[in-house]
Amino acid sequence: MKTSSRYLIVVFLVLAHFAQAKEDPRKPLLEQVITIRLEHETLASALRKIGDLAGFTFSYSPDILDASRIVSYEGTNKTVREVLDQLFKGTIQYKERKKHIILVRADTSLKDTKQVSGYIIDEATGERLKNVSIYDPVSLSSTVTDAYGYFQIEIPKPSNEQVSLSVKKLNYIDTLVTVSGEGKGLLNVPIKIDKEKLNVLADSVGRKLKRFWLSTKNATIQAINMINIDDTLHRHFQFSVVPFIGTNHKLSGNIINDYSLNMLGGYSLGVEKLEIGGIFNAVRGDVHGLQIAGLANGVAGKTKGVQIAGFVNANMEEVNGWQVCGLANFNMDTTRSVALAGLLNVGLRYSRGVRVAGLGNTTIGKQEGPSLAGLFNFSTGNAETQIAGLLNFSANDMKGAQAGGFVNFAAKNVTGAQVSGIFNAAPGRMRGVQIGFVNYATTIRGFQLGFLNIADSMKGIPVGFLSFVSRGGYHKIEVAADEIFYTNISFRTGVRQFYNILNVGAKPNTFGDSETFWTFGYGIGTAPRLSRRLFLNFDLTSNQAVKGNWIHAINLINKLYIGVDYQFARKMSITTGVTVNAYITDSTYDGYPDLFTSYKPHFFADHTNSNDINTKMWFGGKIGLRFL
């Protein structure tokens, strides 16, 4: 019975040894965990036992160590690195090559450099922690623990015999480790979870995203440092070739600099006075002062001062000051600055100030103050003063002026002026002036000047070739007769203060004429109110008179009509009045039809000018009915 039990124990120990040696073939040899007991054994024998337990062999020169030295050591669940550290006390360095560990003499030539190494451990669980930041606040040397919690840091020119290292990890209490001048062995640094910080940050979306980032293979030492280290470090001056290759080393993202010079590009926590980058500057905090880059400036915090870039300025938070770039200024937050761009100015929140762009200005929010662009201005919120070569657009209220070469559009209320070469539109309330080829407003209080003016309702005057006001406007169809043309139909549209007149007229065939004598023309007028039903009319019209086919010569009848309009029923009225007529013809043209076949008025003027234009003038009258 005892024999079989002993056999089972031996088998179990063999299997356990095999399982320990084969623990994880991907784990570095120095991180293999073993349990070993050495009692007065030679160093050579101790190394063989360590290699047998961990599944590798040692390679070394007899010149660097005394293989016959007697050693004793006992360790449970220790890494190979920890065991070797106890045996050699920092006098030997270890290098892995496949299934071998090569032992070499420690380099003692770096007298001005202190090397510190060890493990960072969770105090509660004993777990070795990865992605822990360790740095020296004086020299800015830094490192991050590997997947097995191991770190090694070199500190150049330590200021004294003791070195204080900061140990930081997200959701753990910050720890300070002091290393004495004699300390050469591995450190085992326990750190505690900060339960209060963990609770506060538990629902932080940003922190969750950062932890997800760290879980990927693309996590870098610099990114880990920026997440772990909350300290704000300050330096008067820094120089870098590219991010993290410079005087601030891998802690660049945690340092605010007064002055920053980047040969190609740089990355920092902040800038207080001046930053110059050959290609780009990237700042994850705030910038104050002047920032210049050959290609791009990027700021994740607030910017106050001047940004100059050959290509783009990009800012995540509020901007105060000046922005100048060759291509685009891009701002995620409120902008209180003068922004000059060769192509675009883009703001995703409020814009307050002058913005000038060769192509366009886009504001996803309110735009307060002037906005000047060669092509377009676009705002989804309220806007004030937009000037563009082609298009101005406001998706909300508009105050000030919109001046566009082609189109002005304000989706809601407008207070001010819209001036364009083609089209102005104000679907909301308009208080001010619209000047363009076509003007449209839903409700307008002010003035419209254009070829075509359209409004739903209006308190003011539209002046143009045609004006239509749907509600409360002036719309009249008139059938009338005068002393020359017995049948005239005209359409009046606009408002009573100022309306347009489209007119056609015909004269029946007389004296055996085979073709109708007719006329067409255009005019303007006003109809001031005398009483509730009685109005005055002052009309000025000009009609071309033709007979049969079109006659290509001046044959104009110009009329000034002064009359009254009496509304005797709803949407019906009668009008009558006197006219002053001026008949203008080219005296060198003999193809005019005889206008006065049935009635010849008394001309109080008949004169031919030096340019052969004949003018005949007489008094006449008109009577008619109006509808609508």
C-alpha positions as CSV (number, residue, x, y, z in Angstrom):
1,M,0.0,0.0,0.0
2,K,2.8,2.3,0.9
3,T,4.7,1.4,-2.2
4,S,1.7,2.3,-4.5
5,S,1.2,5.6,-2.6
6,R,4.7,6.6,-3.1
7,Y,4.5,5.7,-6.8
8,L,1.4,7.9,-7.2
9,I,3.2,10.8,-5.5
10,V,6.2,10.4,-7.8
11,V,4.0,10.4,-10.8
12,F,2.1,13.5,-9.6
13,L,5.4,15.3,-9.0
14,V,6.7,14.4,-12.5
15,L,3.4,15.6,-14.1
16,A,3.4,18.8,-12.0
17,H,7.0,19.4,-13.0
18,F,6.2,18.9,-16.7
19,A,3.1,21.1,-16.5
20,Q,5.2,23.8,-14.8
21,A,7.9,23.6,-17.4
22,K,5.2,23.8,-20.2
23,E,3.2,26.5,-18.4
24,D,3.0,28.9,-21.3
25,P,5.3,28.5,-24.3
26,R,4.6,32.1,-25.3
27,K,5.7,33.5,-22.0
28,P,9.2,34.9,-21.9
29,L,11.7,32.6,-20.2
30,L,12.5,35.1,-17.5
31,E,8.8,35.3,-16.6
32,Q,8.3,31.6,-16.2
33,V,7.1,30.9,-12.6
34,I,8.9,28.2,-10.6
35,T,9.1,26.9,-7.0
36,I,12.7,25.9,-6.0
37,R,14.8,25.1,-3.0
38,L,18.6,25.3,-3.0
39,E,20.6,24.1,-0.1
40,H,24.4,24.6,-0.2
41,E,24.6,23.9,-3.9
42,T,27.1,25.1,-6.4
43,L,26.0,27.9,-8.7
44,A,26.4,25.6,-11.7
45,S,24.0,23.1,-10.1
46,A,21.6,25.8,-9.2
47,L,21.4,27.1,-12.8
48,R,20.8,23.5,-14.1
49,K,17.9,23.0,-11.7
50,I,16.4,26.4,-12.6
51,G,16.7,25.5,-16.3
52,D,15.1,22.1,-15.8
53,L,12.2,23.5,-13.9
54,A,11.5,26.3,-16.5
55,G,12.3,24.3,-19.6
56,F,15.4,26.0,-21.0
57,T,19.2,26.1,-20.6
58,F,21.7,28.7,-19.5
59,S,24.6,29.8,-21.7
60,Y,27.6,31.7,-20.1
61,S,31.3,32.2,-20.0
62,P,33.2,30.8,-17.0
63,D,35.1,34.1,-16.9
64,I,32.1,36.1,-15.8
65,L,31.0,34.0,-12.8
66,D,32.3,31.5,-10.2
67,A,30.4,28.3,-11.1
68,S,31.7,26.6,-7.9
69,R,30.3,29.3,-5.6
70,I,28.0,27.7,-2.9
71,V,24.4,29.2,-2.9
72,S,21.3,28.7,-0.9
73,Y,17.8,29.9,-1.8
74,E,14.2,29.0,-1.4
75,G,11.3,30.5,-3.4
76,T,7.7,29.7,-4.0
77,N,6.0,30.8,-7.3
78,K,8.8,33.1,-8.2
79,T,9.7,34.2,-11.7
80,V,13.1,33.1,-13.1
81,R,14.1,36.7,-13.1
82,E,13.4,37.1,-9.4
83,V,15.4,33.9,-8.6
84,L,18.4,35.0,-10.7
85,D,18.2,38.5,-9.1
86,Q,18.7,36.9,-5.7
87,L,21.6,34.7,-6.9
88,F,23.5,37.5,-8.7
89,K,22.4,40.7,-6.9
90,G,22.5,42.8,-10.1
91,T,26.0,41.8,-11.2
92,I,24.8,39.8,-14.2
93,Q,22.5,40.7,-17.0
94,Y,20.2,38.3,-18.8
95,K,19.3,37.9,-22.5
96,E,16.9,35.5,-24.0
97,R,17.6,33.6,-27.2
98,K,14.9,31.1,-28.2
99,K,15.2,28.3,-25.4
100,H,18.3,29.8,-23.9
101,I,19.2,32.5,-21.4
102,I,22.6,34.0,-22.0
103,L,24.3,35.4,-18.9
104,V,26.6,38.4,-19.4
105,R,28.4,40.7,-17.0
106,A,26.4,43.8,-16.0
107,D,27.6,47.0,-17.8
108,T,29.2,49.3,-15.2
109,S,30.5,51.8,-17.7
110,L,27.4,54.0,-17.5
111,K,28.4,55.8,-14.3
112,D,26.1,58.7,-15.0
113,T,23.1,56.4,-15.5
114,K,21.0,54.6,-12.8
115,Q,19.1,51.5,-13.8
116,V,16.0,50.5,-11.8
117,S,13.9,47.4,-12.5
118,G,11.3,45.4,-10.8
119,Y,7.6,44.3,-10.7
120,I,4.4,46.3,-10.0
121,I,2.0,44.2,-8.0
122,D,-1.7,44.5,-7.0
123,E,-1.4,44.6,-3.2
124,A,-4.7,42.8,-2.6
125,T,-4.4,40.0,-5.2
126,G,-0.6,39.7,-5.7
127,E,-1.3,40.0,-9.5
128,R,1.5,41.5,-11.5
129,L,0.0,44.5,-13.3
130,K,0.6,45.4,-16.9
131,N,0.4,49.0,-18.4
132,V,1.6,50.7,-15.2
133,S,3.5,54.0,-15.8
134,I,6.7,54.6,-13.9
135,Y,8.6,57.9,-14.4
136,D,11.2,60.2,-12.9
137,P,9.8,63.7,-12.6
138,V,13.2,65.2,-12.7
139,S,14.8,63.6,-15.9
140,L,11.4,62.8,-17.4
141,S,12.6,59.2,-18.1
142,S,9.6,56.9,-18.2
143,T,8.5,53.4,-18.9
144,V,5.5,51.1,-18.7
145,T,5.3,47.6,-17.3
146,D,5.0,44.8,-19.8
147,A,2.3,42.1,-19.9
148,Y,4.0,40.4,-16.8
149,G,4.2,43.5,-14.7
150,Y,8.0,44.0,-15.2
151,F,9.6,47.3,-15.8
152,Q,13.1,48.6,-16.4
153,I,14.0,52.3,-16.4
154,E,17.3,54.1,-17.0
155,I,17.7,57.5,-15.3
156,P,20.4,59.7,-16.7
157,K,22.5,61.8,-14.4
158,P,20.5,61.3,-11.2
159,S,20.5,64.5,-9.1
160,N,21.5,62.6,-5.9
161,E,22.1,59.2,-4.5
162,Q,18.4,58.6,-4.1
163,V,15.9,58.5,-6.9
164,S,12.1,59.0,-6.4
165,L,10.0,57.3,-9.0
166,S,6.3,58.0,-9.5
167,V,4.1,54.9,-10.1
168,K,0.7,55.5,-11.6
169,K,-2.1,53.4,-13.0
170,L,-5.7,54.2,-13.9
171,N,-8.0,53.5,-10.9
172,Y,-5.0,52.9,-8.5
173,I,-3.6,55.1,-5.8
174,D,-0.6,57.1,-7.0
175,T,2.6,55.7,-5.4
176,L,6.1,57.2,-4.9
177,V,9.1,54.8,-4.7
178,T,12.4,55.9,-3.4
179,V,15.4,53.9,-4.6
180,S,18.7,54.3,-2.8
181,G,22.1,54.6,-4.4
182,E,23.1,51.1,-3.4
183,G,19.9,49.4,-4.5
184,K,20.6,47.1,-7.4
185,G,18.1,44.3,-7.0
186,L,14.6,43.9,-8.4
187,L,11.9,46.0,-6.8
188,N,8.5,44.6,-5.9
189,V,6.2,47.6,-5.6
190,P,2.7,46.9,-4.3
191,I,-0.1,49.4,-5.3
192,K,-3.6,49.7,-4.0
193,I,-6.9,50.2,-5.9
194,D,-8.4,53.6,-5.4
195,K,-12.0,52.6,-4.7
196,E,-13.3,56.2,-4.6
197,K,-11.7,57.0,-7.9
198,L,-13.0,53.8,-9.4
199,N,-16.6,54.6,-8.4
200,V,-16.4,58.1,-9.7
201,L,-15.0,57.0,-13.1
202,A,-17.1,53.9,-13.4
203,D,-19.6,55.5,-15.8
204,S,-17.1,57.7,-17.7
205,V,-17.5,57.0,-21.4
206,G,-14.1,58.6,-22.1
207,R,-12.3,56.4,-19.6
208,K,-14.1,53.3,-21.0
209,L,-12.9,54.2,-24.5
210,K,-9.4,54.7,-23.2
211,R,-9.4,51.3,-21.5
212,F,-10.7,49.7,-24.7
213,W,-7.8,51.4,-26.6
214,L,-5.3,50.0,-24.1
215,S,-6.8,46.5,-24.6
216,T,-5.8,46.6,-28.3
217,K,-2.5,45.6,-29.7
218,N,-1.9,49.2,-30.8
219,A,-1.6,50.5,-27.3
220,T,1.7,52.4,-26.9
221,I,3.8,53.6,-23.9
222,Q,2.9,57.2,-24.7
223,A,-0.8,56.5,-24.8
224,I,-0.6,54.5,-21.5
225,N,1.3,57.3,-19.8
226,M,-1.3,59.8,-20.8
227,I,-4.1,57.7,-19.4
228,N,-2.3,56.7,-16.1
229,I,-0.6,60.0,-15.3
230,D,-2.8,62.9,-14.1
231,D,0.1,65.1,-13.1
232,T,0.6,68.3,-15.1
233,L,4.4,68.8,-15.6
234,H,5.9,72.1,-16.7
235,R,9.0,72.9,-18.7
236,H,10.3,76.3,-19.9
237,F,11.5,75.0,-23.2
238,Q,11.4,71.7,-25.2
239,F,12.8,70.6,-28.5
240,S,11.6,67.5,-30.4
241,V,12.3,66.0,-33.8
242,V,9.0,64.1,-33.9
243,P,6.5,63.4,-31.1
244,F,8.2,61.7,-28.1
245,I,11.6,62.0,-29.7
246,G,13.0,65.1,-27.9
247,T,13.8,66.6,-24.6
248,N,10.5,65.7,-23.0
249,H,10.9,62.0,-24.0
250,K,7.8,59.8,-23.7
251,L,6.2,62.1,-21.3
252,S,5.6,64.8,-23.9
253,G,1.9,64.3,-23.7
254,N,1.9,65.2,-20.0
255,I,4.0,68.4,-20.2
256,I,3.0,72.0,-20.7
257,N,5.8,74.1,-22.3
258,D,6.4,77.8,-22.3
259,Y,8.3,77.6,-25.6
260,S,8.2,74.6,-27.9
261,L,10.3,74.0,-31.0
262,N,9.5,71.0,-33.2
263,M,11.8,70.1,-36.1
264,L,9.2,68.0,-37.9
265,G,6.3,67.7,-35.4
266,G,5.6,67.8,-31.7
267,Y,3.1,66.6,-29.2
268,S,2.5,68.1,-25.8
269,L,-0.1,68.8,-23.1
270,G,-0.1,72.5,-23.6
271,V,1.7,75.6,-24.8
272,E,1.9,78.9,-22.8
273,K,3.8,81.3,-25.1
274,L,5.2,80.1,-28.4
275,E,5.3,76.9,-30.5
276,I,6.8,76.4,-33.9
277,G,6.7,73.2,-35.9
278,G,8.3,72.5,-39.2
279,I,5.4,70.3,-40.3
280,F,2.8,70.1,-37.5
281,N,2.1,70.9,-33.8
282,A,-0.3,68.7,-31.8
283,V,-1.5,69.7,-28.3
284,R,-3.9,67.7,-26.2
285,G,-4.6,70.5,-23.8
286,D,-4.7,74.4,-24.1
287,V,-2.6,76.8,-26.2
288,H,-1.9,80.4,-25.2
289,G,0.2,82.7,-27.4
290,L,1.5,82.0,-30.9
291,Q,1.4,78.7,-32.7
292,I,3.0,78.3,-36.1
293,A,3.2,75.2,-38.3
294,G,4.3,74.6,-41.8
295,L,1.4,72.2,-42.4
296,A,-1.0,71.9,-39.5
297,N,-1.9,72.9,-35.9
298,G,-4.1,70.6,-33.8
299,V,-5.3,71.6,-30.4
300,A,-7.6,69.4,-28.3
301,G,-8.2,72.0,-25.6
302,K,-8.8,75.8,-25.7
303,T,-6.8,78.2,-27.9
304,K,-6.2,81.8,-27.0
305,G,-3.8,83.8,-29.3
306,V,-2.7,83.3,-32.9
307,Q,-2.6,80.2,-35.0
308,I,-0.8,80.2,-38.3
309,A,-0.6,77.1,-40.5
310,G,0.2,76.4,-44.2
311,F,-2.6,73.9,-44.5
312,V,-5.0,73.6,-41.6
313,N,-5.8,74.7,-38.0
314,A,-8.0,72.3,-36.1
315,N,-9.3,73.0,-32.6
316,M,-11.6,70.8,-30.4
317,E,-12.6,73.5,-27.9
318,E,-13.1,77.3,-27.7
319,V,-10.9,79.6,-29.8
320,N,-10.2,83.2,-29.0
321,G,-7.9,85.3,-31.2
322,W,-6.7,84.9,-34.8
323,Q,-6.5,81.9,-37.1
324,V,-4.7,82.1,-40.4
325,C,-4.2,79.1,-42.8
326,G,-3.7,78.3,-46.4
327,L,-6.6,75.8,-46.6
328,A,-9.0,75.5,-43.7
329,N,-9.7,76.4,-40.1
330,F,-11.7,73.7,-38.4
331,N,-13.2,74.3,-34.9
332,M,-15.4,72.0,-32.9
333,D,-16.4,74.6,-30.4
334,T,-17.3,78.3,-30.1
335,T,-15.0,80.6,-32.1
336,R,-14.3,84.1,-31.0
337,S,-11.7,85.0,-33.5
338,V,-10.8,86.4,-36.9
339,A,-10.4,83.4,-39.1
340,L,-8.7,83.7,-42.4
341,A,-8.5,80.7,-44.7
342,G,-7.7,80.2,-48.4
343,L,-10.5,77.7,-48.8
344,L,-12.8,77.0,-45.8
345,N,-13.6,78.1,-42.3
346,V,-15.7,75.4,-40.5
347,G,-17.2,75.8,-37.0
348,L,-19.3,73.2,-35.4
349,R,-20.7,75.5,-32.7
350,Y,-21.0,79.3,-32.4
351,S,-18.9,81.7,-34.5
352,R,-18.4,85.2,-33.1
353,G,-16.3,87.5,-35.2
354,V,-14.9,88.0,-38.7
355,R,-14.4,84.9,-40.8
356,V,-12.9,85.3,-44.3
357,A,-12.5,82.3,-46.7
358,G,-11.7,82.0,-50.4
359,L,-14.3,79.4,-50.8
360,G,-16.8,79.3,-47.9
361,N,-17.6,79.7,-44.2
362,T,-19.7,77.0,-42.5
363,T,-21.1,77.4,-39.0
364,I,-23.1,74.6,-37.4
365,G,-24.7,76.9,-34.9
366,K,-25.0,80.7,-34.4
367,Q,-22.9,83.0,-36.5
368,E,-22.5,86.4,-35.0
369,G,-20.7,89.1,-36.8
370,P,-19.4,89.4,-40.4
371,S,-18.7,86.3,-42.5
372,L,-17.0,86.9,-45.8
373,A,-16.4,84.2,-48.5
374,G,-15.6,84.0,-52.1
375,L,-18.3,81.4,-52.8
376,F,-20.7,80.7,-49.9
377,N,-21.6,81.3,-46.2
378,F,-23.6,78.6,-44.5
379,S,-25.0,78.7,-40.9
380,T,-27.5,76.3,-39.3
381,G,-28.3,78.8,-36.5
382,N,-28.9,82.5,-36.3
383,A,-26.6,84.6,-38.5
384,E,-25.5,88.2,-38.7
385,T,-24.0,89.7,-41.8
386,Q,-23.1,87.2,-44.5
387,I,-21.3,88.3,-47.6
388,A,-20.5,85.8,-50.4
389,G,-19.8,85.8,-54.1
390,L,-22.4,83.1,-54.7
391,L,-24.6,82.0,-51.8
392,N,-25.5,82.9,-48.3
393,F,-27.6,80.4,-46.2
394,S,-29.0,80.7,-42.7
395,A,-31.2,77.8,-41.4
396,N,-32.5,80.1,-38.6
397,D,-33.0,83.8,-37.9
398,M,-30.9,86.3,-39.8
399,K,-29.9,89.7,-38.4
400,G,-27.9,92.3,-40.3
401,A,-27.1,91.9,-44.0
402,Q,-26.9,89.1,-46.5
403,A,-25.1,90.0,-49.7
404,G,-24.7,87.3,-52.2
405,G,-23.8,87.4,-55.9
406,F,-26.4,84.7,-56.6
407,V,-28.7,83.6,-53.7
408,N,-29.5,84.7,-50.2
409,F,-31.7,82.3,-48.1
410,A,-32.8,82.6,-44.5
411,A,-35.1,79.8,-43.3
412,K,-36.7,81.8,-40.5
413,N,-37.0,85.5,-39.6
414,V,-34.8,88.2,-41.2
415,T,-34.1,91.6,-39.7
416,G,-31.9,93.7,-41.9
417,A,-31.2,93.5,-45.6
418,Q,-30.9,90.8,-48.3
419,V,-29.0,91.9,-51.4
420,S,-28.3,89.5,-54.3
421,G,-27.8,89.4,-58.0
422,I,-30.5,86.7,-58.5
423,F,-32.6,85.5,-55.7
424,N,-33.5,86.5,-52.1
425,A,-35.7,84.2,-50.0
426,A,-37.0,84.7,-46.5
427,P,-39.7,82.1,-45.7
428,G,-40.2,83.5,-42.2
429,R,-40.8,87.1,-41.2
430,M,-38.8,89.8,-43.0
431,R,-38.2,93.2,-41.5
432,G,-36.0,95.2,-43.8
433,V,-35.0,95.4,-47.4
434,Q,-34.7,92.8,-50.2
435,I,-32.9,93.8,-53.3
436,G,-32.4,91.2,-56.1
437,F,-33.7,90.0,-59.4
438,V,-36.3,87.8,-57.6
439,N,-37.3,88.5,-54.0
440,Y,-39.5,86.2,-51.9
441,A,-40.8,86.6,-48.3
442,T,-43.6,85.0,-46.4
443,T,-44.4,88.1,-44.3
444,I,-42.5,91.3,-44.9
445,R,-42.4,94.6,-43.2
446,G,-40.2,96.8,-45.3
447,F,-39.2,97.2,-48.9
448,Q,-38.6,94.9,-51.9
449,L,-36.8,96.0,-55.0
450,G,-36.4,93.6,-57.9
451,F,-37.6,92.3,-61.3
452,L,-40.0,90.0,-59.5
453,N,-41.2,90.4,-55.9
454,I,-43.3,87.8,-54.2
455,A,-44.8,87.9,-50.7
456,D,-47.6,86.2,-48.8
457,S,-48.4,89.4,-46.8
458,M,-46.7,92.8,-46.7
459,K,-46.5,96.0,-44.8
460,G,-44.4,98.1,-47.1
461,I,-43.8,98.6,-50.7
462,P,-42.5,96.2,-53.4
463,V,-40.9,97.9,-56.4
464,G,-40.2,95.9,-59.5
465,F,-41.4,94.8,-62.9
466,L,-43.9,92.5,-61.2
467,S,-45.0,92.2,-57.6
468,F,-47.4,89.6,-56.1
469,V,-48.7,89.9,-52.5
470,S,-51.1,87.0,-51.8
471,R,-52.9,88.3,-48.7
472,G,-53.8,92.0,-48.5
473,G,-52.2,92.8,-51.8
474,Y,-53.6,94.8,-54.7
475,H,-55.0,92.6,-57.6
476,K,-57.4,94.0,-60.2
477,I,-58.6,93.0,-63.6
478,E,-59.9,96.0,-65.5
479,V,-62.0,96.2,-68.7
480,A,-62.1,99.8,-70.0
481,A,-62.5,102.0,-73.0
482,D,-60.8,105.2,-74.0
483,E,-61.1,107.6,-77.0
484,I,-58.8,105.6,-79.2
485,F,-59.1,101.9,-78.1
486,Y,-62.6,100.8,-77.2
487,T,-61.6,97.5,-75.6
488,N,-58.7,97.4,-73.1
489,I,-57.9,94.7,-70.6
490,S,-55.4,95.3,-67.9
491,F,-54.1,93.4,-64.8
492,R,-52.9,95.4,-61.7
493,T,-50.8,93.6,-59.1
494,G,-48.7,94.7,-56.1
495,V,-50.0,96.9,-53.2
496,R,-52.1,100.0,-53.3
497,Q,-49.1,102.2,-52.7
498,F,-47.3,100.8,-55.8
499,Y,-48.6,98.4,-58.3
500,N,-47.6,97.1,-61.8
501,I,-50.0,97.2,-64.8
502,L,-50.0,94.7,-67.7
503,N,-52.2,96.0,-70.5
504,V,-53.6,94.9,-73.9
505,G,-56.1,96.7,-76.1
506,A,-57.9,96.4,-79.4
507,K,-59.7,98.6,-81.8
508,P,-62.4,97.1,-84.0
509,N,-62.0,97.0,-87.8
510,T,-63.3,100.3,-89.3
511,F,-63.6,101.7,-92.7
512,G,-63.1,98.3,-94.3
513,D,-59.8,97.5,-92.6
514,S,-59.0,93.8,-92.8
515,E,-56.7,93.7,-89.8
516,T,-57.3,94.6,-86.1
517,F,-55.6,97.6,-84.6
518,W,-54.3,96.5,-81.2
519,T,-51.9,97.6,-78.4
520,F,-49.9,96.1,-75.5
521,G,-47.9,97.6,-72.8
522,Y,-46.8,98.0,-69.2
523,G,-47.2,100.6,-66.5
524,I,-47.1,101.5,-62.8
525,G,-49.5,103.2,-60.5
526,T,-50.7,104.1,-57.0
527,A,-54.2,104.1,-55.5
528,P,-54.4,106.3,-52.3
529,R,-57.6,105.8,-50.3
530,L,-60.1,108.6,-50.0
531,S,-62.8,106.8,-48.1
532,R,-63.8,103.2,-47.3
533,R,-65.1,102.7,-50.9
534,L,-63.5,105.5,-52.9
535,F,-59.9,105.6,-54.1
536,L,-57.8,107.9,-56.3
537,N,-55.7,106.4,-59.2
538,F,-52.5,107.7,-60.7
539,D,-51.3,105.5,-63.5
540,L,-48.5,105.9,-65.9
541,T,-48.5,103.4,-68.9
542,S,-46.7,102.9,-72.2
543,N,-48.2,100.9,-75.0
544,Q,-46.9,99.9,-78.4
545,A,-49.6,100.2,-81.1
546,V,-49.6,97.7,-84.0
547,K,-51.8,96.7,-86.8
548,G,-51.7,93.1,-88.0
549,N,-48.2,91.9,-87.9
550,W,-45.5,93.3,-85.6
551,I,-44.1,96.7,-86.8
552,H,-40.5,97.2,-85.9
553,A,-40.6,100.9,-85.2
554,I,-41.5,103.2,-82.3
555,N,-45.2,103.6,-82.1
556,L,-45.9,104.3,-78.5
557,I,-48.9,105.7,-76.7
558,N,-47.9,107.0,-73.3
559,K,-50.6,107.8,-70.8
560,L,-50.9,109.6,-67.5
561,Y,-54.2,108.6,-66.0
562,I,-55.8,110.4,-63.0
563,G,-59.1,109.0,-61.9
564,V,-61.3,107.6,-59.2
565,D,-62.2,104.1,-58.3
566,Y,-65.5,103.5,-56.6
567,Q,-66.1,100.0,-55.1
568,F,-69.8,99.5,-55.3
569,A,-69.8,95.8,-54.5
570,R,-67.4,93.2,-53.0
571,K,-64.6,92.7,-55.5
572,M,-66.2,95.0,-58.1
573,S,-65.7,98.7,-58.8
574,I,-66.1,101.3,-61.4
575,T,-63.4,103.7,-62.5
576,T,-63.3,106.8,-64.6
577,G,-60.9,109.7,-65.1
578,V,-58.9,111.9,-67.5
579,T,-55.7,111.1,-69.3
580,V,-52.8,113.1,-70.7
581,N,-51.6,111.3,-73.8
582,A,-48.3,111.5,-75.7
583,Y,-48.1,109.6,-79.0
584,I,-44.4,109.1,-80.0
585,T,-43.3,107.9,-83.4
586,D,-40.3,107.9,-85.7
587,S,-41.0,110.5,-88.4
588,T,-38.7,108.8,-90.8
589,Y,-40.8,105.7,-90.9
590,D,-43.9,105.8,-93.1
591,G,-45.3,102.3,-92.3
592,Y,-47.4,103.4,-89.3
593,P,-51.1,102.6,-89.4
594,D,-53.5,105.5,-89.0
595,L,-54.3,105.6,-85.3
596,F,-57.1,108.2,-85.5
597,T,-59.5,106.7,-88.0
598,S,-62.7,107.2,-86.1
599,Y,-61.8,110.0,-83.8
600,K,-59.1,112.7,-84.0
601,P,-58.4,114.5,-80.8
602,H,-57.2,118.1,-80.5
603,F,-53.5,118.1,-80.2
604,F,-52.2,120.7,-77.8
605,A,-48.7,119.8,-78.9
606,D,-47.2,118.4,-82.1
607,H,-43.5,118.6,-82.3
608,T,-40.6,116.7,-84.1
609,N,-37.3,116.7,-82.3
610,S,-33.9,116.9,-84.0
611,N,-33.6,113.1,-83.8
612,D,-36.7,112.8,-86.0
613,I,-38.9,111.7,-83.1
614,N,-42.4,113.2,-83.4
615,T,-44.6,113.7,-80.3
616,K,-48.3,114.5,-80.4
617,M,-50.1,115.3,-77.1
618,W,-53.8,115.6,-76.2
619,F,-56.2,115.2,-73.4
620,G,-58.5,112.1,-73.2
621,G,-60.5,110.0,-70.8
622,K,-61.2,106.5,-69.7
623,I,-64.1,104.5,-68.1
624,G,-64.0,100.9,-67.0
625,L,-65.0,98.1,-64.6
626,R,-62.6,96.4,-62.2
627,F,-62.9,92.9,-60.6
628,L,-61.2,91.2,-57.7
